[in-house]
Amino acid sequence: MSDYYDDLETRSADAREAAQSAALQSILAGVTNAPDDWQAAAAEVRTTADLPKLPVLRKSDLSDWQKARPPFGGIRVSNVNYVFQSPGPIYEPGSLGADWWRMGRFLHAAGIGTTDIVQNCFGYHLTPAGHMFESGARAVGATVLPAGTGQTELQVEAAKHVATTAYAGTPDYLKIILEKADALGVELGIVKAAVGGGALFPSLRQYYQDRGIACLQCYATADLGNIAYESAAMEGMIVDEGVIVEIVTPGTGDPVAPGDVGEVVVTSLNPDYPLIRFATGDLSAVMEGTSPCGRTNMRIKGWMGRADQTTKIKGMFVRPEQVAQLVAQHEEVSKARVIASRAGEQDVMTVQIESAGGDADAYAQSVASLLKLKGKVVVVEPGSLPKDGLVIEDQRTYD
């Protein structure tokens, strides 16, 4: 197995800049339905360094566009074989084209290849994660067990009978599978893990390492595909070759000083679905130098929090507007607060609801319906929640 997925990973900075600037020019030339002021700004973009001349595109903008012109907001798309829905709702296209989301590069860096059977525990319904990782597994020649989520005992049974060697899924769920296998007295052969959709906490990575499992993580989204990924060097995350990443001051499109923390803004060079200066809402920072593994692209420090209060819990985003909908659905509720914490290496969601005497079970049903996650509901007296402006509080630590 080659150390690198292709020659793009080790090219010079000048070669990368020239190729990406040419690809950017091609994509900008294909945008014909943007407002006149955007087109005028785009005409001044010659290289990747000129991108800050263009406005930032936010998820809220994309959602508004999609409501006006469903399903993709009038963005020119091609080679579409799938339509996916993420919370919001926001719709994303997908394609059967070879490694359309560019996940193969990450799986290769995680050591997954032709001799592996990958148990893909990402969801396959509505959201694209299952398809994203499956396309990457096909790109590196691995065999896929499309396991999806849930039914842990059956996951153990399948892993044993199929002899899976690699896991793909959220960081927490592999631990659940392994613990179920232990309880059943079943020995599994999983020795590699490629995870995403949530933070890989150091203690959890160490747990896998102690069990002989090499676990690496990527940073990917349904809109953009793979953005950055870890290699065996495990020093930061290497930016994917198919995107341009900027770190900007949150709420603006202005680049921060090198090394400073800011919001991750990504331009996708996918001609089938070009997103230009798309704001992820995530915080990160650029790392100096290049990876010891020999890959030469820019590195970022990984996920360092959210630029807004939107928080990922159990692999799903919870947004302030969802909490507002929860409050609005019950007349007697004056305020609600979502708390993300950890217990036993798993995410825990607690929802505190200010109410003079509502039914916690009814609130729990609303939480599951609106937030798309189950959590513990705690009813508290009106006026008892902090008046600090927070509706989503992340109590998890990342070091």
GINOR-V574422 format. One record per run of one state. SS is the DSSP state (H for helix, E for strand, C for the rest). FROM is the first residue (numbers start at 1). LEN is the number of residues. If there is no record, write none. Layout:
SS FROM LEN
SS FROM LEN
//
This chain:
C 1 6
H 7 4
C 11 2
H 13 17
C 30 6
H 36 7
C 43 5
H 48 6
C 54 3
E 57 1
C 58 1
H 59 10
C 69 8
E 77 1
C 78 4
E 82 5
C 87 3
E 90 5
C 95 9
H 104 6
C 110 7
E 117 4
C 121 8
H 129 11
C 140 3
E 143 3
C 146 6
H 152 11
C 163 3
E 166 4
C 170 1
H 171 14
C 185 7
E 192 4
C 196 6
H 202 9
C 211 3
E 214 8
C 222 3
E 225 5
C 230 7
E 237 3
C 240 3
E 243 6
C 249 6
E 255 1
C 256 6
E 262 7
C 269 4
E 273 1
C 274 4
E 278 7
C 285 1
E 286 2
C 288 11
E 299 2
C 301 5
E 306 1
C 307 4
E 311 3
C 314 2
E 316 3
C 319 1
H 320 9
C 329 4
E 333 11
C 344 2
E 346 10
C 356 4
H 360 12
C 372 4
E 376 5
C 381 11
E 392 3
C 395 5
//
